[in-house]
Amino acid sequence: MGGDRRDGEVRATLLAMNLREIAKPTLTRPTSDRLLLFFDFAGTLVFAVEGAMAAENGDLDLLGAMVLAFATALGGGIIRDLLIGAVPPNSIRDWRYGAIAFAAAGIEILFPNPAHGIPASVLTVLDAAGLSLFAVAGAEKALSFGINPLLAVLMGGITGVGGGTIRDVLLAQVPNVLKADVYASAALAGAAVVVIGIKLKLPRAAAAIAGGVICFLLRVVSVWLHWNLPKAAH
């Protein structure tokens, strides 16, 4: 009887320890998860507005504008998720992504739009912010799925420029990322900073912020100083 009681006490102790271990991640949710979600949502908002503005310039109807805004805001993330095996893509599973994209596009299209009076420099800053947010989020998510660091950098770049590329293709244009300024290169540089920082065991939030700042500054400074990559030889 005494042995059975001791065995029961041991099992109860082990069960309590296991329950505490299971509860730990919930009680101490990493700050980087919340930061990553914020980057995703903020980037979605910025690029949805850009997509809607491109639709207006392309003289699309309301449905076309909504489709273009959705593709611009979420296309890069969907491509990334499909490539790393995160299916169905998070933008499809989580209704908030689509809601943010459609709401931003709807406000841009249906209400008086002050954006057309905003200087081009301000719009460039917004675009650089969206690029930075998505490049960081893409690299972090790829690493969390065990993707090789080099390919994680590439996934960050794809997340940043994928939506804009889809937008330009739908508008029958040569994708802007292939011909203008330092754009995709800035996204890759920011993603690389994130990956290197995480591999060096830096706090994930610090690595993400550093990568976002690098991407943002490269993009803005390249526009300001008219930097371009070398053109393909004729």
C-alpha positions as a Python dict, from the first residue, in 0.01 Angstrom:
ca = {
    (1, 'M'): (0, 0, 0),
    (2, 'G'): (285, 237, 91),
    (3, 'G'): (456, 163, -243),
    (4, 'D'): (137, 235, -436),
    (5, 'R'): (93, 563, -251),
    (6, 'R'): (453, 666, -329),
    (7, 'D'): (407, 573, -696),
    (8, 'G'): (90, 782, -706),
    (9, 'E'): (269, 1077, -551),
    (10, 'V'): (554, 1047, -804),
    (11, 'R'): (308, 1036, -1094),
    (12, 'A'): (119, 1336, -957),
    (13, 'T'): (445, 1531, -922),
    (14, 'L'): (554, 1446, -1276),
    (15, 'L'): (212, 1542, -1411),
    (16, 'A'): (225, 1877, -1232),
    (17, 'M'): (575, 1942, -1373),
    (18, 'N'): (460, 1859, -1726),
    (19, 'L'): (159, 2088, -1693),
    (20, 'R'): (383, 2373, -1582),
    (21, 'E'): (615, 2318, -1878),
    (22, 'I'): (321, 2316, -2120),
    (23, 'A'): (185, 2636, -1969),
    (24, 'K'): (514, 2825, -1987),
    (25, 'P'): (506, 2924, -2355),
    (26, 'T'): (152, 3057, -2316),
    (27, 'L'): (236, 3260, -2009),
    (28, 'T'): (556, 3401, -2160),
    (29, 'R'): (463, 3449, -2524),
    (30, 'P'): (774, 3582, -2702),
    (31, 'T'): (772, 3949, -2782),
    (32, 'S'): (907, 3864, -3128),
    (33, 'D'): (579, 3687, -3217),
    (34, 'R'): (381, 4001, -3146),
    (35, 'L'): (638, 4213, -3329),
    (36, 'L'): (621, 3984, -3632),
    (37, 'L'): (242, 4008, -3636),
    (38, 'F'): (262, 4386, -3610),
    (39, 'F'): (506, 4399, -3902),
    (40, 'D'): (274, 4181, -4110),
    (41, 'F'): (-36, 4390, -4038),
    (42, 'A'): (139, 4724, -4086),
    (43, 'G'): (293, 4612, -4415),
    (44, 'T'): (-46, 4484, -4531),
    (45, 'L'): (-204, 4821, -4461),
    (46, 'V'): (63, 5021, -4644),
    (47, 'F'): (74, 4801, -4953),
    (48, 'A'): (-305, 4773, -4977),
    (49, 'V'): (-327, 5151, -5002),
    (50, 'E'): (-53, 5148, -5267),
    (51, 'G'): (-237, 4881, -5465),
    (52, 'A'): (-560, 5080, -5455),
    (53, 'M'): (-378, 5392, -5574),
    (54, 'A'): (-224, 5197, -5862),
    (55, 'A'): (-573, 5072, -5952),
    (56, 'E'): (-701, 5429, -5964),
    (57, 'N'): (-415, 5530, -6192),
    (58, 'G'): (-490, 5226, -6410),
    (59, 'D'): (-859, 5325, -6432),
    (60, 'L'): (-982, 4994, -6287),
    (61, 'D'): (-1333, 4947, -6152),
    (62, 'L'): (-1411, 4888, -5784),
    (63, 'L'): (-1373, 4509, -5803),
    (64, 'G'): (-1048, 4540, -5994),
    (65, 'A'): (-917, 4782, -5736),
    (66, 'M'): (-1001, 4546, -5452),
    (67, 'V'): (-832, 4255, -5628),
    (68, 'L'): (-523, 4463, -5701),
    (69, 'A'): (-503, 4591, -5343),
    (70, 'F'): (-534, 4236, -5206),
    (71, 'A'): (-268, 4103, -5444),
    (72, 'T'): (-29, 4389, -5367),
    (73, 'A'): (-70, 4360, -4992),
    (74, 'L'): (-70, 3982, -4954),
    (75, 'G'): (79, 3834, -5270),
    (76, 'G'): (437, 3826, -5143),
    (77, 'G'): (340, 3661, -4815),
    (78, 'I'): (129, 3400, -4991),
    (79, 'I'): (416, 3309, -5226),
    (80, 'R'): (653, 3282, -4927),
    (81, 'D'): (416, 3059, -4731),
    (82, 'L'): (364, 2826, -5026),
    (83, 'L'): (741, 2796, -5080),
    (84, 'I'): (820, 2717, -4715),
    (85, 'G'): (526, 2480, -4672),
    (86, 'A'): (312, 2699, -4445),
    (87, 'V'): (-19, 2595, -4599),
    (88, 'P'): (-279, 2721, -4616),
    (89, 'P'): (-101, 3060, -4622),
    (90, 'N'): (-147, 3268, -4311),
    (91, 'S'): (-311, 3545, -4513),
    (92, 'I'): (-586, 3298, -4604),
    (93, 'R'): (-624, 3134, -4262),
    (94, 'D'): (-635, 3460, -4064),
    (95, 'W'): (-928, 3678, -4169),
    (96, 'R'): (-761, 3991, -4030),
    (97, 'Y'): (-517, 4013, -4321),
    (98, 'G'): (-790, 4028, -4583),
    (99, 'A'): (-997, 4262, -4368),
    (100, 'I'): (-709, 4508, -4334),
    (101, 'A'): (-635, 4495, -4708),
    (102, 'F'): (-996, 4543, -4819),
    (103, 'A'): (-1068, 4811, -4557),
    (104, 'A'): (-761, 5013, -4655),
    (105, 'A'): (-845, 4981, -5024),
    (106, 'G'): (-1208, 5073, -4966),
    (107, 'I'): (-1119, 5388, -4773),
    (108, 'E'): (-870, 5485, -5043),
    (109, 'I'): (-1125, 5439, -5323),
    (110, 'L'): (-1459, 5543, -5178),
    (111, 'F'): (-1366, 5848, -4974),
    (112, 'P'): (-1207, 6177, -5076),
    (113, 'N'): (-844, 6093, -5118),
    (114, 'P'): (-584, 6333, -4983),
    (115, 'A'): (-300, 6105, -5091),
    (116, 'H'): (-283, 6257, -5438),
    (117, 'G'): (-180, 6585, -5278),
    (118, 'I'): (93, 6424, -5069),
    (119, 'P'): (448, 6486, -5196),
    (120, 'A'): (616, 6198, -5377),
    (121, 'S'): (881, 6189, -5104),
    (122, 'V'): (619, 6100, -4843),
    (123, 'L'): (478, 5821, -5060),
    (124, 'T'): (833, 5690, -5109),
    (125, 'V'): (879, 5680, -4732),
    (126, 'L'): (552, 5486, -4691),
    (127, 'D'): (658, 5241, -4961),
    (128, 'A'): (997, 5195, -4797),
    (129, 'A'): (825, 5131, -4465),
    (130, 'G'): (603, 4861, -4616),
    (131, 'L'): (900, 4701, -4790),
    (132, 'S'): (1097, 4693, -4464),
    (133, 'L'): (811, 4547, -4263),
    (134, 'F'): (752, 4264, -4507),
    (135, 'A'): (1120, 4185, -4563),
    (136, 'V'): (1170, 4142, -4188),
    (137, 'A'): (852, 3940, -4140),
    (138, 'G'): (936, 3712, -4433),
    (139, 'A'): (1286, 3632, -4312),
    (140, 'E'): (1172, 3568, -3955),
    (141, 'K'): (892, 3337, -4061),
    (142, 'A'): (1119, 3140, -4293),
    (143, 'L'): (1369, 3085, -4012),
    (144, 'S'): (1090, 2975, -3778),
    (145, 'F'): (1007, 2700, -4032),
    (146, 'G'): (1365, 2574, -4033),
    (147, 'I'): (1458, 2717, -4372),
    (148, 'N'): (1827, 2749, -4457),
    (149, 'P'): (1958, 3099, -4365),
    (150, 'L'): (2049, 3187, -4725),
    (151, 'L'): (1706, 3088, -4848),
    (152, 'A'): (1545, 3267, -4552),
    (153, 'V'): (1703, 3589, -4682),
    (154, 'L'): (1555, 3514, -5024),
    (155, 'M'): (1213, 3453, -4865),
    (156, 'G'): (1238, 3792, -4697),
    (157, 'G'): (1308, 3954, -5031),
    (158, 'I'): (1019, 3771, -5198),
    (159, 'T'): (782, 3878, -4921),
    (160, 'G'): (884, 4239, -4966),
    (161, 'V'): (865, 4264, -5344),
    (162, 'G'): (627, 3982, -5441),
    (163, 'G'): (306, 4179, -5405),
    (164, 'G'): (436, 4475, -5605),
    (165, 'T'): (553, 4241, -5879),
    (166, 'I'): (210, 4079, -5904),
    (167, 'R'): (52, 4426, -5913),
    (168, 'D'): (269, 4536, -6205),
    (169, 'V'): (207, 4215, -6398),
    (170, 'L'): (-170, 4255, -6355),
    (171, 'L'): (-136, 4610, -6488),
    (172, 'A'): (68, 4481, -6787),
    (173, 'Q'): (383, 4664, -6678),
    (174, 'V'): (744, 4555, -6640),
    (175, 'P'): (775, 4496, -6263),
    (176, 'N'): (918, 4805, -6102),
    (177, 'V'): (1153, 4601, -5883),
    (178, 'L'): (1342, 4487, -6194),
    (179, 'K'): (1423, 4832, -6327),
    (180, 'A'): (1404, 5109, -6065),
    (181, 'D'): (1636, 5222, -5787),
    (182, 'V'): (1759, 4994, -5509),
    (183, 'Y'): (1438, 4813, -5417),
    (184, 'A'): (1469, 4435, -5410),
    (185, 'S'): (1831, 4478, -5302),
    (186, 'A'): (1721, 4679, -4999),
    (187, 'A'): (1472, 4407, -4904),
    (188, 'L'): (1742, 4138, -4933),
    (189, 'A'): (1984, 4346, -4726),
    (190, 'G'): (1729, 4397, -4450),
    (191, 'A'): (1639, 4029, -4449),
    (192, 'A'): (2008, 3938, -4431),
    (193, 'V'): (2055, 4157, -4123),
    (194, 'V'): (1764, 3981, -3954),
    (195, 'V'): (1897, 3634, -4033),
    (196, 'I'): (2254, 3716, -3927),
    (197, 'G'): (2135, 3876, -3605),
    (198, 'I'): (1922, 3576, -3510),
    (199, 'K'): (2202, 3332, -3594),
    (200, 'L'): (2434, 3535, -3370),
    (201, 'K'): (2182, 3481, -3087),
    (202, 'L'): (2080, 3845, -3068),
    (203, 'P'): (1729, 3914, -2934),
    (204, 'R'): (1484, 3852, -3217),
    (205, 'A'): (1315, 4187, -3165),
    (206, 'A'): (1648, 4370, -3189),
    (207, 'A'): (1745, 4179, -3505),
    (208, 'A'): (1407, 4254, -3662),
    (209, 'I'): (1427, 4625, -3585),
    (210, 'A'): (1785, 4646, -3714),
    (211, 'G'): (1691, 4469, -4037),
    (212, 'G'): (1390, 4693, -4088),
    (213, 'V'): (1596, 5009, -4032),
    (214, 'I'): (1866, 4896, -4276),
    (215, 'C'): (1610, 4814, -4547),
    (216, 'F'): (1425, 5141, -4492),
    (217, 'L'): (1738, 5357, -4502),
    (218, 'L'): (1878, 5185, -4811),
    (219, 'R'): (1553, 5236, -4999),
    (220, 'V'): (1504, 5600, -4898),
    (221, 'V'): (1868, 5700, -4950),
    (222, 'S'): (1880, 5525, -5289),
    (223, 'V'): (1584, 5732, -5408),
    (224, 'W'): (1728, 6050, -5261),
    (225, 'L'): (2073, 5998, -5420),
    (226, 'H'): (1941, 5829, -5736),
    (227, 'W'): (2129, 5506, -5678),
    (228, 'N'): (2068, 5226, -5927),
    (229, 'L'): (2217, 4885, -5987),
    (230, 'P'): (2416, 4850, -6311),
    (231, 'K'): (2199, 4802, -6618),
    (232, 'A'): (2210, 4480, -6817),
    (233, 'A'): (2454, 4501, -7108),
    (234, 'H'): (2302, 4564, -7453),
}
